[in-house]
Amino acid sequence: MALFGTNGVRGIANEYITPELAIDVAKSLGTFMGSKGTIAIGRDTRISGDMLKSAAIAGALSAGLTVIDVGIAPVPAVQYYVRDHTDAGIMITASHNPREYNGIKLIAGDGSEFSREGEDEVEKIYHSREFASSTWDRTGDLRTDHSANEYYIRGIINAVDAESIRKKQFTVVMDTGCGAGSVTLPFLLQRLGCKVITINAQTDGTFPWRNPEPTPDVLTELVDIVRSSGADMGVAQDGDADRAVFVDENGEFIGEEVLLAMIAKYILSRRKGVIVTPVSTSQRMADVAAEAGVELIWTAVGSINVARKMMETGAVFGGEGNGGLIFPQHQYCRDGAMASAVLLEIMAGGTTLSYLTKTVPVYFNSKTKVRCDDLISTMECVKANVSLEKDVKVDTTDGVKVWYNDGWVLIRPSGTEPIVRIFAESKTKSRAEELMSGGLKLVEKCR
Ligand code: MG
């Protein structure tokens, strides 16, 4: 079985994600690093976090690494710390997964997520069980550093126009869901001069009020309090705080695709340059890029692909249409707190969030998924059929995406299940549905 999934190693804590597994993953990382160097290790607020962190520390020390324990911290805070202080990192987290889960995520020396190739190497060592084991006099040192969160908060404050934000004295309601964002977001907002109303900002690995995934159905309190307090913004984070969702001053949720495009538009109004997004993202980004006269680069799905392409091209902004936004002036990873600070900076220019959502074009989406046992031959057949169509543009960066003059459809195999997903988008709901069902028919014919 593959050790690393789309988001590191994940599963039920102390069943699949055991201390033994954490030790062996850390030993594998230590072996991969040639028993040299320093790593930072942090965790989210899950109850099993201390158990797994301690195990991972033991494994890394056994392989001869120096370990710096940064305690409970958002994943972007650990990434920021790793970028500037260590050679790699380990984050004990299961992000937005339910309470009973936990996981292990590896961080590269530049603070970005570990590459797929890097994970494969570590996984090979893990399965071979040929771990580097230090002699008695060479096992590693353990240190603790409680400054990672403060370092991260300061980094964000320096990357935005903090002075203009402070002058506005915004009221912000925030729900960090008792997750890792609870140790940073309230303090960041406070230092940006906001009046902060907190919900679920105590760290609690039982996640007593809501699961770590910030979906609208569990954020009713956030909406209610934004409305009753007359706040300027509401923000909620997932368990490891790399993503954030926002509500405007009327308590309306801002669609994640809309958020991505409106921030891209703002950034391009200040600085022209390449922007980057996966092929699954809305056409809104393409419209924003065209309006600004800049290039938009489409990548395969996954924030690591976006981040790497941004580094390669010196892009000014990038992100995914799921609330994962990457700001190169801060760091090359998804960052929910940085997204909050940038929104406040935009608002400090004199606009409301509800107004901003209306500055990007309207599109409609339609999606479905279909079971498919032979993904490879089905996708070959889809490709062959699509290549026969006239007046379309085809992109095979990730799955098969077909652009028509009035919309697009993306047919994409799942990386983990025998499923093909079909997404479509157009200016009208009916055309989006038509494109989706065309895609579905093609997959059904091919599978
Ligand atoms: Mg997350």
Residues whose N, C-alpha, C, O or C-beta is under 5 A from the ligand:
A	BS01	MG	S95 H96 D238 D240 A241 D242 R243
